[in-house]
């Protein structure tokens, strides 16, 4: 596959000539080497995008034509889903079932869905005075800098790039250094789909150099970032110097609340999926399981039994449901949190250990910590791994208080057969998304983003398209 930078519809090495190794987290072996972008390459990509926006055909193209090209890109992603799924699994360590059956179709659906928005961004006529014709125009921002994480590198291309392009912008994308392969491959498919030169550019490299150069570059009009809250805060500060618009989807420590009146079999499945899907490397993972006290012991025992059956295995095996963490550093961080939890008084009732496959890989067992109190680090800090903190509660008020007593507000789950309770609790939860009797579902039409330390702005949905536009008011004297 192509492993160079993608700028202006051409693949080229980094200006420095430097490359970096991409490692398979399941085998600890290098997959390939990728061109390592630097500030000079970012400048080249921004200039290509700027030229495409100011003098290229993309913003001036009929919206229906943009729609056709973006829809074609969605088709191509589906046609190459097997290849993209395999690349994602090799790169990230997630099970091929997730990469091929969930992630690749989701990316395609983003381009299909947002392609339709190209023809639906409208302004308004405003009746100010009969002597004047007053109206608004919704116009693209210009050049978008998209910085995406390593946990869902393929999906994030769809979440960020599709709405930005549909609105008529041009994009410079920085995939995470750990997982650049699918983004570069989608760049090739974008070329095949007919995107004009400079409209979509991919510059892999470290966040400390490439991401920082993008944030500081005066030629970029907006940064859209998904990643840690700490890095997001730094991006906000840097963007102030050039008055860039910013969308931030940051960390999470999401509560998954199980009431005693819930369908417990469904809640068990939802609790397991909420934390162990994606190896727990999911911003919206239901990493805090709040269980009502009357059912606590029985529920946790069954959940622990389920977790013990979820064995780490070869991510390329279609039957595998628990893959490898993205790198050794992340594995050590996750195991360190397990140790921290036990020191503070939590009990490991399942997992808690590294479990290599064939003697290799950064695999961690599906882990359940019981006896967690809300003040503990494992209940307050984002672990980003397959580690579940179980907290008992007494009644709805206690559940809501404990659920909201964190610095994050990305997502939450509620499990109950009581419709009134479901609505009441959902309204009181400080979270951008609340799933009721389900968990971890997404659709391009439904907005996703956070409250509090989980950021602001939205990916997906009509709202995300509008966030890649600016509003202009026009006053015309017609008398």
Secondary structure, 3 states (H helix, E strand, C coil): CCCCEEECCEEECCCCCCEEEEEECCCCEEEEEEECCCHHHHHHHHHHHHHHHHHCCCCCCCHHHHHHHHHHHHHHHHHCHHHHHHHHHHHHCCCHHHHHHHHHHHHHHHHHHHHHHCCCCCCCECCCCCCEEEEEEEEECCEEEEECCCCCHHHHHHHHHHHHHHCCCEEEEECCCCCCHHHHHHHHHHHHHCCCCCCEEECCCCHHHHHHHHHHCCCCCEEEEECCHHHHHHHHHHHHHHCCEEEEECCCCCEEEECCCCCHHHHHHHHHHHHHHHHHCCCCCCCEEEEEHHHHHHHHHHHHHHHHHCCCCCCCCCCCCCCCCCCHHHHHHHHHHHHHHHHCCCEEEECCCECCECCECCCECCEEEECCCCCCHHHHCCCCCCEEEEEEECHHHHHHHHHHCCCEECEEEEECCCHHHHHHHHHHCCCCEEEECCCCCCCCCCCECCEECCEECCECHHHHHHCCEEEEEEEEECC
